[in-house]
């Protein structure tokens, strides 16, 4: 009995090690492909958020600034946080269908593929933090100990994206139209999230209560707010913001695992 249990543990450890190795190789491959034949290479992960911040600052600073201190830093924090989710989910859409040839040849945990796309987006996000540091130096914003909230916030957002990525990756296997629909959803979601505008504008302009509640419950509003609290406002996130970040991360992960495990046995018939 003891030998049987020991063998099962050894087998599970071997499978996990193999899956982890495959995941690492796939993330590395994604990174190399993304910057292949690019003159500036990984520097684009820093330049993109900087250039976007400059353009958005010029366009929106007089319309939506609403007396926000260090508005460019406010913009870039919101932009890179939302972009992490956006890039992770866009890539997750084809995570299963794009790995069809591998899935037909190798026995591997299928959840690796949407998770791989999320981790690839995370790598780009880490490089984009260099842009945030440069903006902080420009505006002489010195980090405080509240910066420790950033890794926790990013971890919760990655968990959220893994769950959402599994749902999208599975959905596309059966309904290819999801790939086109998701672009519309991201656009609407982007405008619903205070990236270039301030949440206080809704209150000051007497927006309907249901609109205010919708924005407050928006998962990305809470993840963006946590990042800004830690870096820009240099304070602890409110219990409501942090609680909702944890809630959305765990809920989406649970839903993602449920949907993925319920449907993955049919993937081979549709890919």
C-alpha positions, 0 to 999 in steps of 0.5 A: 500500500505504501509502495503504491502511494509512493509510486503515485506521488513519484508519477505526479511529480514527474508529470508536474515537472514535465508540464512545468518544463513545457510551460517554460519552453513555450513562454520562452518561445513566445518571447523570442518570436515576439521580438524576432527581427526587431531592431529595438527588440525588448525595448519596445516593451518600454517604449510602447507604454511611454509613447502611449502615455505621451499621446494620451497625456496630450489628447486627454490632459485638458478634457479628463484630467480633473485635477489629477496630480502627476497625470502622466503617471496616472495614465501609464499605471492604468494603461499597463495594468489594463494592457496586461489583461488585454494582451493575456486574454487576446493571446489566450483566445487561440491558445488551444486551437493554435496548439492543435498539432501539439495536442494531437501528438503529446499528452500534456495538461491542456491548461498549460496553453492558456496559462502560457499566454498569460505568463508571456503577457506578464513578461512584457508587463515586467519590462513595461514597469521600466517605463513606470520607473522612468516616469516616476524619476521624471516627476520625482515621485519616490516610492514608499513601502506601499510599493509592496502591494504591487507584486500582490496586485499583479499576482491577483491579476495574473490569477484572474487572467488565467481563469478568464484565459481558460474560459476564452481558450475553451470557448473559441474551440467551439465558437470561433466567433468569440475571437471577433466578439472579444475585441468589442468586449475589450473596447467597451471594458477599456472605456468602462475602466478609469484609465484616462478619466477619473472615477470622481468625475462620475460622482461630481457629474451626478451619474446614475447610481447604477453606473457608479456601482457598475464601475466600482464592481468592474474587476479592472477598476479595482486592479488599476486602483490598487496599482495607483494606490501603491505607486501614485497615491502611496497608500494602502488600497482600501479594504473594498478594493483589495477585497474585490481584487481577491474576490474576482481573482478567485472567482474567475480562476474557479470558473475557468477551471470548471469550464475548462475541465468540463470541456477539454475532453471534447477539444480533440474533436473540434481543433 
